[in-house]
Amino acid sequence: MFKDNSGQALIEAIIALTIGALMISVATGVLSVILNSDEISQDNQTVSLLAGALADNLNVFAEKNWHNIYDLNKGADAKYFLATSTGQLAAQSGNENLNINGALFSRYFYIENVERDAGGNIGVGTNDPSTQKATIVAEWRVRSSTTTLSTLLYLTRHANQIFRQTDWFGGDGQDGPLAQINSRFASASYIDFSTTQGSIVPVTNIAINLYVADRDNDRIQKFDGNGNFILAWGSQGSGNGQFKKPQNVAIDSLNNIYVADHDNDRIQKFSSSGNFLLKWGSLGTGDGQFKHPIGIAVDTLDNIYVADLDNDRIQKFDSAGNFLLKWGSFGTTDGKFKKPQDVTTDSSNNVYAADGDNDRIQKFSSSGNFLLKWGSQGSDDGELKHPQDVTVDSLGNVYVADRDNDRIQKFDSAGNFLLKWGSQGIGDGQFKKPYSVTADNSDNIYVADSDNDRIQKFDGNGNFLLKWGSQGSDDGQFVHPQGLEYVPAGCVSNCELISSIFDTGVSGGAVLNTIMWQGSQPAGTAVKFQLASSNSSAGPWNYLGSDGTSSTYYVTAGPNVQAAIRAEDHNNKRYFRYKVILEISGLDLPRVDDVIISWSR
């Protein structure tokens, strides 16, 4: 019998087609997943390539000119991208948006400052102007989600170069081989160019310059050690560089001059040529204020001590006039004063004060701690009548201007009487109110013979050597000279040369890295540097040392040893120059053949 199977076959066919369609659907889903995965992988690779390309371009951008990077705003909110529309890389604010094969990408970078510790490791420390941290961010969007890739890149200033100063034989004003602005040394004080060809050494003659506070002429006068007039500055008034009864002077290690401007109740600071530098003080009893500052001294660290007359105290400052400490009050006991007239320091920075109305000398530590005293009212040996001034020689002996006894007395550092000279009169070796006394580096003694309007010079035993001055207002004349102080004019500590001006040629400025010198340095001698930089070839030139102040120096361990330069003091300056200071030890002299400075664009 025939059986009809057509219906079953149709059903089977439909089922088969359904199963086939289902299998195709599953296969299509698998294929879709595979394709999406490939797209994601490809986009991730694209993001990575975009970030890498930006990193490469940032390196090129920084290498071309460090200021391309350094001058950008800092922080995560300051987003930039590099545009090439002009044919040159240029930083533009914002994100760079890209459409690559229908996918949306974005990339940008931001810059942050970097600090380094004392060992040069990146971390917390001092800002390093030659390193910048770049964070590169690249993103891509898939539907409603965003994938981000961040990359850190540290950019460093490089392209190191050097300036080398050599061949000094031509002397002051000679050509400087690599000075691009000018090829002349600006100045040289007590530098010998001819002893060793191509090198510089100190001049060793021991001469002095003497500064005198010419009180009633309201000026400072400068002389050599034989009384020959050199220059004068000042006039009556309260402006910068003017005076009202200048009472005393002191000199620091850089030959800056400090003046106790008595009736203006202030201290003024000048260069050795009389150029005004700064001032501090006003009338009052507060810290840093004065009531008739009368005596002034500088210690070996360039701290300043002032005898604050009508406040009956001593005040101590740094060389910039910043108050450090004070001691003393009205009285007769140890550490108290009645009209302190003057202060001086010894090589150990002990402080001696002429305690005028107590007729004694008091000795203190540099912190104001009382150490000892000597003297009482009278005219016998070791007695005093209004001691006006005090000084210490190279051996630690103490000389006192015993004003109302018209004499000079000499003591050892413990106050033991050694000798005296002088009496009232106008003859050689006589005095009328000796107001000030100082000892030079050969232990010659200079006395401001105030009411005789002259300066007298003696040896350390009181033997008369010479005199100069008379009453008047012409050069070399005086009206009541009060204070005086000397500075070596030969090379003991102030033999220096100021270099030519060097031009880095970098718009926006370069950075100084290291300084090194070549030559020889016998034991006990010194070769020291200060550096100045500016964005103008005309300056100003502020010479700074290793801590960023004018009171320190760059000192290497010897020749052919580099010293790192404090970058923050000379960062992004186009022009720079240096000052080299040579110090002798007896007959031993340092010699400088070359000065080499490394710098980076």
Beta strands, then each sheet from edge to edge (+ up, - down):
strand 1: 80-83
strand 2: 90-93
strand 3: 96-100
strand 4: 103-116
strand 5: 126-142
strand 6: 145-156
strand 7: 160-165
strand 8: 187-189
strand 9: 191-192
strand 10: 201-202
strand 11: 208-214
strand 12: 219-224
strand 13: 229-233
strand 14: 246-251
strand 15: 257-261
strand 16: 266-270
strand 17: 276-280
strand 18: 293-298
strand 19: 304-308
strand 20: 313-317
strand 21: 323-327
strand 22: 340-345
strand 23: 351-355
strand 24: 360-364
strand 25: 370-374
strand 26: 387-392
strand 27: 398-402
strand 28: 407-411
strand 29: 417-421
strand 30: 434-439
strand 31: 445-449
strand 32: 454-458
strand 33: 464-468
strand 34: 481-488
strand 35: 495-498
strand 36: 502-503
strand 37: 510-520
strand 38: 526-534
strand 39: 563-564
strand 40: 571-573
strand 41: 575-583
strand 42: 591-600
sheet 1: 1+ 2-
sheet 2: 3+ 4- 5+ 6-
sheet 3: 7+ 42- 37+ 39-
sheet 4: 7+ 42- 37+ 40-
sheet 5: 8+ 35- 41+ 36-
sheet 6: 8+ 35- 41+ 38-
sheet 7: 9+ 10-
sheet 8: 13+ 12- 11+ 34-
sheet 9: 14+ 15- 16+ 17-
sheet 10: 18+ 19- 20+ 21-
sheet 11: 22+ 23- 24+ 25-
sheet 12: 26+ 27- 28+ 29-
sheet 13: 30+ 31- 32+ 33-
end
